[in-house]
Amino acid sequence: MQANEIYQALKSRGHNASTVAEALGVRPQSVAGVIRSGRGSERIAKAVAVAGGCCFERMFPFYQEQNNKKVQRTKNIDELKAELGVI
């Protein structure tokens, strides 16, 4: 989602970056930074998704992509270990 869509989702549920920040005990700039960049603190991103009533993966696809890369890397390493006979 784009930042303006995230802000709109928050607004529709009576929230904004400041209310999320206060609930988490962080600065509003930290929340706004995650919303604008689509990355940063996963904890903040998850809280924004909950406050906005949206699926975390849909609101912040960056984290799903990162997880997919980690899974693929682990799979590649395991395959290489098998080829090399390393357990």
N, CA, C and O atoms as a printed pandas DataFrame, in Angstrom:
     atom_number atom_name residue_name chain_id  residue_number  x_coord  y_coord  z_coord
0              1         N          MET        A               1    0.837   -1.184    0.000
1              2        CA          MET        A               1    0.000    0.000    0.000
2              3         C          MET        A               1    0.881    1.247    0.000
3              4         O          MET        A               1    2.001    1.238    0.512
4              5         N          GLN        A               2    0.366    2.280   -0.566
5              6        CA          GLN        A               2    1.048    3.567   -0.553
6              7         C          GLN        A               2    0.816    4.244    0.799
7              8         O          GLN        A               2   -0.145    3.934    1.503
8              9         N          ALA        A               3    1.697    5.160    1.146
9             10        CA          ALA        A               3    1.608    5.846    2.437
10            11         C          ALA        A               3    0.251    6.522    2.626
11            12         O          ALA        A               3   -0.336    6.451    3.706
12            13         N          ASN        A               4   -0.245    7.178    1.578
13            14        CA          ASN        A               4   -1.532    7.872    1.717
14            15         C          ASN        A               4   -2.673    6.890    1.987
15            16         O          ASN        A               4   -3.621    7.227    2.695
16            17         N          GLU        A               5   -2.590    5.686    1.434
17            18        CA          GLU        A               5   -3.607    4.663    1.690
18            19         C          GLU        A               5   -3.526    4.164    3.129
19            20         O          GLU        A               5   -4.547    3.891    3.761
20            21         N          ILE        A               6   -2.312    4.048    3.635
21            22        CA          ILE        A               6   -2.131    3.608    5.022
22            23         C          ILE        A               6   -2.685    4.664    5.975
23            24         O          ILE        A               6   -3.404    4.340    6.920
24            25         N          TYR        A               7   -2.348    5.924    5.721
25            26        CA          TYR        A               7   -2.885    7.001    6.560
26            27         C          TYR        A               7   -4.413    7.023    6.508
27            28         O          TYR        A               7   -5.068    7.260    7.523
28            29         N          GLN        A               8   -4.973    6.778    5.335
29            30        CA          GLN        A               8   -6.435    6.759    5.179
30            31         C          GLN        A               8   -7.042    5.601    5.966
31            32         O          GLN        A               8   -8.083    5.765    6.604
32            33         N          ALA        A               9   -6.401    4.431    5.926
33            34        CA          ALA        A               9   -6.888    3.278    6.687
34            35         C          ALA        A               9   -6.859    3.578    8.185
35            36         O          ALA        A               9   -7.798    3.245    8.909
36            37         N          LEU        A              10   -5.792    4.200    8.639
37            38        CA          LEU        A              10   -5.708    4.579   10.053
38            39         C          LEU        A              10   -6.819    5.567   10.408
39            40         O          LEU        A              10   -7.504    5.412   11.419
40            41         N          LYS        A              11   -6.983    6.577    9.567
41            42        CA          LYS        A              11   -7.986    7.616    9.820
42            43         C          LYS        A              11   -9.395    7.031    9.873
43            44         O          LYS        A              11  -10.212    7.445   10.695
44            45         N          SER        A              12   -9.676    6.071    8.998
45            46        CA          SER        A              12  -11.013    5.475    8.949
46            47         C          SER        A              12  -11.351    4.719   10.231
47            48         O          SER        A              12  -12.520    4.479   10.533
48            49         N          ARG        A              13  -10.316    4.347   10.979
49            50        CA          ARG        A              13  -10.532    3.638   12.248
50            51         C          ARG        A              13  -10.262    4.532   13.455
51            52         O          ARG        A              13  -10.182    4.054   14.587
52            53         N          GLY        A              14  -10.123    5.840   13.203
53            54        CA          GLY        A              14   -9.951    6.792   14.290
54            55         C          GLY        A              14   -8.542    6.882   14.842
55            56         O          GLY        A              14   -8.343    7.310   15.979
56            57         N          HIS        A              15   -7.563    6.482   14.046
57            58        CA          HIS        A              15   -6.168    6.510   14.486
58            59         C          HIS        A              15   -5.331    7.372   13.554
59            60         O          HIS        A              15   -5.774    7.773   12.477
60            61         N          ASN        A              16   -4.113    7.645   13.996
61            62        CA          ASN        A              16   -3.113    8.303   13.163
62            63         C          ASN        A              16   -1.738    7.873   13.671
63            64         O          ASN        A              16   -1.645    7.072   14.602
64            65         N          ALA        A              17   -0.693    8.389   13.079
65            66        CA          ALA        A              17    0.662    7.985   13.468
66            67         C          ALA        A              17    0.932    8.295   14.934
67            68         O          ALA        A              17    1.629    7.537   15.609
68            69         N          SER        A              18    0.395    9.386   15.426
69            70        CA          SER        A              18    0.624    9.771   16.823
70            71         C          SER        A              18   -0.017    8.799   17.807
71            72         O          SER        A              18    0.584    8.461   18.827
72            73         N          THR        A              19   -1.233    8.348   17.507
73            74        CA          THR        A              19   -1.883    7.418   18.434
74            75         C          THR        A              19   -1.179    6.070   18.437
75            76         O          THR        A              19   -1.034    5.443   19.486
76            77         N          VAL        A              20   -0.744    5.627   17.273
77            78        CA          VAL        A              20    0.012    4.370   17.207
78            79         C          VAL        A              20    1.320    4.518   17.979
79            80         O          VAL        A              20    1.709    3.624   18.730
80            81         N          ALA        A              21    1.991    5.644   17.791
81            82        CA          ALA        A              21    3.261    5.889   18.480
82            83         C          ALA        A              21    3.073    5.882   19.992
83            84         O          ALA        A              21    3.856    5.273   20.720
84            85         N          GLU        A              22    2.043    6.555   20.451
85            86        CA          GLU        A              22    1.805    6.606   21.893
86            87         C          GLU        A              22    1.507    5.218   22.448
87            88         O          GLU        A              22    1.978    4.866   23.530
88            89         N          ALA        A              23    0.730    4.432   21.716
89            90        CA          ALA        A              23    0.410    3.076   22.163
90            91         C          ALA        A              23    1.658    2.200   22.255
91            92         O          ALA        A              23    1.745    1.324   23.115
92            93         N          LEU        A              24    2.618    2.438   21.367
93            94        CA          LEU        A              24    3.847    1.638   21.343
94            95         C          LEU        A              24    4.962    2.218   22.207
95            96         O          LEU        A              24    5.946    1.537   22.496
96            97         N          GLY        A              25    4.811    3.462   22.614
97            98        CA          GLY        A              25    5.870    4.111   23.380
98            99         C          GLY        A              25    7.049    4.534   22.527
99           100         O          GLY        A              25    8.196    4.510   22.974
100          101         N          VAL        A              26    6.756    4.924   21.285
101          102        CA          VAL        A              26    7.800    5.400   20.370
102          103         C          VAL        A              26    7.424    6.802   19.897
103          104         O          VAL        A              26    6.337    7.298   20.193
104          105         N          ARG        A              27    8.324    7.425   19.167
105          106        CA          ARG        A              27    8.065    8.771   18.656
106          107         C          ARG        A              27    7.192    8.700   17.399
107          108         O          ARG        A              27    7.317    7.764   16.609
108          109         N          PRO        A              28    6.316    9.677   17.216
109          110        CA          PRO        A              28    5.479    9.703   16.011
110          111         C          PRO        A              28    6.301    9.685   14.719
111          112         O          PRO        A              28    5.857    9.143   13.707
112          113         N          GLN        A              29    7.497   10.276   14.756
113          114        CA          GLN        A              29    8.358   10.282   13.575
114          115         C          GLN        A              29    8.770    8.863   13.187
115          116         O          GLN        A              29    8.940    8.561   12.006
116          117         N          SER        A              30    8.929    8.001   14.179
117          118        CA          SER        A              30    9.291    6.609   13.896
118          119         C          SER        A              30    8.170    5.907   13.145
119          120         O          SER        A              30    8.414    5.179   12.182
120          121         N          VAL        A              31    6.955    6.128   13.589
121          122        CA          VAL        A              31    5.793    5.523   12.927
122          123         C          VAL        A              31    5.636    6.102   11.526
123          124         O          VAL        A              31    5.417    5.361   10.567
124          125         N          ALA        A              32    5.745    7.409   11.406
125          126        CA          ALA        A              32    5.611    8.050   10.096
126          127         C          ALA        A              32    6.685    7.556    9.135
127          128         O          ALA        A              32    6.417    7.376    7.947
128          129         N          GLY        A              33    7.888    7.337    9.634
129          130        CA          GLY        A              33    8.977    6.835    8.792
130          131         C          GLY        A              33    8.688    5.454    8.243
131          132         O          GLY        A              33    8.957    5.179    7.073
132          133         N          VAL        A              34    8.141    4.584    9.077
133          134        CA          VAL        A              34    7.778    3.236    8.625
134          135         C          VAL        A              34    6.663    3.325    7.587
135          136         O          VAL        A              34    6.698    2.629    6.572
136          137         N          ILE        A              35    5.689    4.167    7.837
137          138        CA          ILE        A              35    4.577    4.311    6.891
138          139         C          ILE        A              35    5.073    4.844    5.550
139          140         O          ILE        A              35    4.696    4.326    4.498
140          141         N          ARG        A              36    5.907    5.865    5.581
141          142        CA          ARG        A              36    6.392    6.476    4.333
142          143         C          ARG        A              36    7.317    5.551    3.551
143          144         O          ARG        A              36    7.231    5.481    2.325
144          145         N          SER        A              37    8.200    4.844    4.247
145          146        CA          SER        A              37    9.191    4.019    3.549
146          147         C          SER        A              37    8.695    2.607    3.260
147          148         O          SER        A              37    9.195    1.941    2.354
148          149         N          GLY        A              38    7.709    2.153    4.034
149          150        CA          GLY        A              38    7.225    0.788    3.857
150          151         C          GLY        A              38    8.153   -0.243    4.460
151          152         O          GLY        A              38    7.994   -1.439    4.215
152          153         N          ARG        A              39    9.116    0.200    5.240
153          154        CA          ARG        A              39   10.068   -0.699    5.898
154          155         C          ARG        A              39   10.566   -0.034    7.165
155          156         O          ARG        A              39   10.159    1.083    7.485
156          157         N          GLY        A              40   11.426   -0.698    7.874
157          158        CA          GLY        A              40   11.927   -0.187    9.148
158          159         C          GLY        A              40   11.576   -1.169   10.238
159          160         O          GLY        A              40   11.786   -2.372   10.080
160          161         N          SER        A              41   11.053   -0.683   11.328
161          162        CA          SER        A              41   10.703   -1.534   12.458
162          163         C          SER        A              41    9.500   -2.414   12.121
163          164         O          SER        A              41    8.411   -1.920   11.830
164          165         N          GLU        A              42    9.721   -3.721   12.168
165          166        CA          GLU        A              42    8.621   -4.647   11.893
166          167         C          GLU        A              42    7.554   -4.546   12.980
167          168         O          GLU        A              42    6.364   -4.695   12.702
168          169         N          ARG        A              43    7.978   -4.295   14.214
169          170        CA          ARG        A              43    7.030   -4.149   15.323
170          171         C          ARG        A              43    6.089   -2.972   15.063
171          172         O          ARG        A              43    4.880   -3.083   15.265
172          173         N          ILE        A              44    6.640   -1.860   14.620
173          174        CA          ILE        A              44    5.812   -0.690   14.313
174          175         C          ILE        A              44    4.907   -0.984   13.122
175          176         O          ILE        A              44    3.727   -0.634   13.140
176          177         N          ALA        A              45    5.443   -1.617   12.099
177          178        CA          ALA        A              45    4.644   -1.936   10.911
178          179         C          ALA        A              45    3.467   -2.835   11.269
179          180         O          ALA        A              45    2.356   -2.625   10.782
180          181         N          LYS        A              46    3.700   -3.830   12.112
181          182        CA          LYS        A              46    2.605   -4.718   12.525
182          183         C          LYS        A              46    1.545   -3.951   13.304
183          184         O          LYS        A              46    0.350   -4.184   13.123
184          185         N          ALA        A              47    1.975   -3.043   14.167
185          186        CA          ALA        A              47    1.019   -2.241   14.933
186          187         C          ALA        A              47    0.204   -1.334   14.014
187          188         O          ALA        A              47   -1.000   -1.171   14.215
188          189         N          VAL        A              48    0.842   -0.751   13.020
189          190        CA          VAL        A              48    0.135    0.103   12.058
190          191         C          VAL        A              48   -0.905   -0.723   11.303
191          192         O          VAL        A              48   -2.025   -0.263   11.085
192          193         N          ALA        A              49   -0.539   -1.934   10.907
193          194        CA          ALA        A              49   -1.477   -2.799   10.185
194          195         C          ALA        A              49   -2.685   -3.137   11.057
195          196         O          ALA        A              49   -3.822   -3.104   10.586
196          197         N          VAL        A              50   -2.439   -3.459   12.318
197          198        CA          VAL        A              50   -3.547   -3.761   13.232
198          199         C          VAL        A              50   -4.426   -2.524   13.414
199          200         O          VAL        A              50   -5.651   -2.614   13.325
200          201         N          ALA        A              51   -3.809   -1.380   13.667
201          202        CA          ALA        A              51   -4.564   -0.139   13.873
202          203         C          ALA        A              51   -5.349    0.251   12.625
203          204         O          ALA        A              51   -6.435    0.824   12.723
204          205         N          GLY        A              52   -4.799   -0.059   11.454
205          206        CA          GLY        A              52   -5.469    0.261   10.198
206          207         C          GLY        A              52   -6.451   -0.799    9.746
207          208         O          GLY        A              52   -7.145   -0.622    8.745
208          209         N          GLY        A              53   -6.515   -1.917   10.490
209          210        CA          GLY        A              53   -7.461   -2.977   10.155
210          211         C          GLY        A              53   -7.149   -3.677    8.857
211          212         O          GLY        A              53   -8.052   -4.087    8.129
212          213         N          CYS        A              54   -5.868   -3.814    8.566
213          214        CA          CYS        A              54   -5.449   -4.396    7.296
214          215         C          CYS        A              54   -4.467   -5.539    7.535
215          216         O          CYS        A              54   -3.807   -5.601    8.573
216          217         N          CYS        A              55   -4.382   -6.423    6.577
217          218        CA          CYS        A              55   -3.429   -7.525    6.626
218          219         C          CYS        A              55   -2.005   -6.966    6.550
219          220         O          CYS        A              55   -1.690   -6.159    5.676
220          221         N          PHE        A              56   -1.158   -7.404    7.471
221          222        CA          PHE        A              56    0.226   -6.929    7.544
222          223         C          PHE        A              56    0.942   -7.098    6.210
223          224         O          PHE        A              56    1.601   -6.168    5.744
224          225         N          GLU        A              57    0.826   -8.266    5.588
225          226        CA          GLU        A              57    1.524   -8.543    4.335
226          227         C          GLU        A              57    1.034   -7.662    3.194
227          228         O          GLU        A              57    1.804   -7.322    2.296
228          229         N          ARG        A              58   -0.227   -7.296    3.222
229          230        CA          ARG        A              58   -0.769   -6.421    2.173
230          231         C          ARG        A              58   -0.329   -4.974    2.391
231          232         O          ARG        A              58   -0.004   -4.262    1.440
232          233         N          MET        A              59   -0.323   -4.556    3.640
233          234        CA          MET        A              59    0.036   -3.174    3.935
234          235         C          MET        A              59    1.534   -2.933    3.775
235          236         O          MET        A              59    1.952   -1.873    3.309
236          237         N          PHE        A              60    2.340   -3.924    4.164
237          238        CA          PHE        A              60    3.797   -3.787    4.115
238          239         C          PHE        A              60    4.417   -5.000    3.408
239          240         O          PHE        A              60    4.991   -5.864    4.071
240          241         N          PRO        A              61    4.312   -5.077    2.080
241          242        CA          PRO        A              61    4.816   -6.243    1.343
242          243         C          PRO        A              61    6.325   -6.437    1.454
243          244         O          PRO        A              61    6.816   -7.538    1.206
244          245         N          PHE        A              62    7.065   -5.407    1.818
245          246        CA          PHE        A              62    8.520   -5.514    1.968
246          247         C          PHE        A              62    8.894   -6.666    2.898
247          248         O          PHE        A              62    9.830   -7.413    2.615
248          249         N          TYR        A              63    8.174   -6.810    3.993
249          250        CA          TYR        A              63    8.528   -7.828    4.981
250          251         C          TYR        A              63    8.293   -9.235    4.444
251          252         O          TYR        A              63    9.059  -10.148    4.750
252          253         N          GLN        A              64    7.247   -9.419    3.648
253          254        CA          GLN        A              64    6.999  -10.724    3.035
254          255         C          GLN        A              64    8.102  -11.057    2.039
255          256         O          GLN        A              64    8.565  -12.196    1.971
256          257         N          GLU        A              65    8.519  -10.058    1.269
257          258        CA          GLU        A              65    9.603  -10.268    0.302
258          259         C          GLU        A              65   10.896  -10.639    1.021
259          260         O          GLU        A              65   11.624  -11.522    0.567
260          261         N          GLN        A              66   11.188   -9.974    2.134
261          262        CA          GLN        A              66   12.395  -10.283    2.905
262          263         C          GLN        A              66   12.336  -11.700    3.443
263          264         O          GLN        A              66   13.330  -12.425    3.411
264          265         N          ASN        A              67   11.172  -12.092    3.938
265          266        CA          ASN        A              67   11.014  -13.440    4.468
266          267         C          ASN        A              67   11.203  -14.474    3.364
267          268         O          ASN        A              67   11.840  -15.505    3.579
268          269         N          ASN        A              68   10.650  -14.201    2.182
269          270        CA          ASN        A              68   10.818  -15.120    1.055
270          271         C          ASN        A              68   12.290  -15.277    0.687
271          272         O          ASN        A              68   12.736  -16.381    0.373
272          273         N          LYS        A              69   13.048  -14.180    0.724
273          274        CA          LYS        A              69   14.480  -14.238    0.420
274          275         C          LYS        A              69   15.222  -15.083    1.443
275          276         O          LYS        A              69   16.108  -15.857    1.081
276          277         N          LYS        A              70   14.868  -14.943    2.720
277          278        CA          LYS        A              70   15.514  -15.726    3.775
278          279         C          LYS        A              70   15.220  -17.213    3.606
279          280         O          LYS        A              70   16.107  -18.054    3.750
280          281         N          VAL        A              71   13.969  -17.520    3.300
281          282        CA          VAL        A              71   13.576  -18.918    3.102
282          283         C          VAL        A              71   14.324  -19.508    1.913
283          284         O          VAL        A              71   14.831  -20.627    1.992
284          285         N          GLN        A              72   14.396  -18.765    0.818
285          286        CA          GLN        A              72   15.097  -19.244   -0.374
286          287         C          GLN        A              72   16.576  -19.441   -0.092
287          288         O          GLN        A              72   17.165  -20.422   -0.548
288          289         N          ARG        A              73   17.182  -18.532    0.646
289          290        CA          ARG        A              73   18.610  -18.645    0.974
290          291         C          ARG        A              73   18.862  -19.893    1.818
291          292         O          ARG        A              73   19.811  -20.636    1.566
292          293         N          THR        A              74   18.020  -20.119    2.809
293          294        CA          THR        A              74   18.161  -21.307    3.652
294          295         C          THR        A              74   18.019  -22.575    2.822
295          296         O          THR        A              74   18.771  -23.531    3.010
296          297         N          LYS        A              75   17.062  -22.584    1.910
297          298        CA          LYS        A              75   16.858  -23.740    1.033
298          299         C          LYS        A              75   18.094  -23.977    0.170
299          300         O          LYS        A              75   18.539  -25.115    0.019
300          301         N          ASN        A              76   18.652  -22.903   -0.398
301          302        CA          ASN        A              76   19.849  -23.033   -1.231
302          303         C          ASN        A              76   21.027  -23.580   -0.433
303          304         O          ASN        A              76   21.778  -24.420   -0.930
304          305         N          ILE        A              77   21.192  -23.115    0.786
305          306        CA          ILE        A              77   22.287  -23.593    1.632
306          307         C          ILE        A              77   22.096  -25.065    1.960
307          308         O          ILE        A              77   23.053  -25.837    1.910
308          309         N          ASP        A              78   20.876  -25.465    2.295
309          310        CA          ASP        A              78   20.600  -26.867    2.602
310          311         C          ASP        A              78   20.880  -27.765    1.399
311          312         O          ASP        A              78   21.430  -28.856    1.546
312          313         N          GLU        A              79   20.501  -27.301    0.211
313          314        CA          GLU        A              79   20.771  -28.077   -1.004
314          315         C          GLU        A              79   22.270  -28.204   -1.247
315          316         O          GLU        A              79   22.752  -29.271   -1.626
316          317         N          LEU        A              80   22.995  -27.132   -1.034
317          318        CA          LEU        A              80   24.443  -27.169   -1.211
318          319         C          LEU        A              80   25.092  -28.103   -0.196
319          320         O          LEU        A              80   26.005  -28.854   -0.542
320          321         N          LYS        A              81   24.636  -28.064    1.037
321          322        CA          LYS        A              81   25.160  -28.972    2.059
322          323         C          LYS        A              81   24.934  -30.425    1.649
323          324         O          LYS        A              81   25.811  -31.271    1.824
324          325         N          ALA        A              82   23.752  -30.706    1.103
325          326        CA          ALA        A              82   23.447  -32.067    0.663
326          327         C          ALA        A              82   24.384  -32.489   -0.463
327          328         O          ALA        A              82   24.870  -33.620   -0.483
328          329         N          GLU        A              83   24.636  -31.581   -1.396
329          330        CA          GLU        A              83   25.551  -31.880   -2.501
330          331         C          GLU        A              83   26.969  -32.120   -2.003
331          332         O          GLU        A              83   27.685  -32.976   -2.524
332          333         N          LEU        A              84   27.364  -31.363   -0.997
333          334        CA          LEU        A              84   28.724  -31.481   -0.469
334          335         C          LEU        A              84   28.863  -32.601    0.555
335          336         O          LEU        A              84   29.972  -32.935    0.972
336          337         N          GLY        A              85   27.743  -33.175    0.955
337          338        CA          GLY        A              85   27.783  -34.236    1.948
338          339         C          GLY        A              85   27.987  -33.716    3.360
339          340         O          GLY        A              85   28.462  -34.442    4.233
340          341         N          VAL        A              86   27.631  -32.472    3.582
341          342        CA          VAL        A              86   27.777  -31.855    4.903
342          343         C          VAL        A              86   26.443  -31.930    5.628
343          344         O          VAL        A              86   25.388  -31.647    5.060
344          345         N          ILE        A              87   26.515  -32.313    6.876
345          346        CA          ILE        A              87   25.272  -32.395    7.666
346          347         C          ILE        A              87   25.278  -31.337    8.736
347          348         O          ILE        A              87   24.326  -31.235    9.509
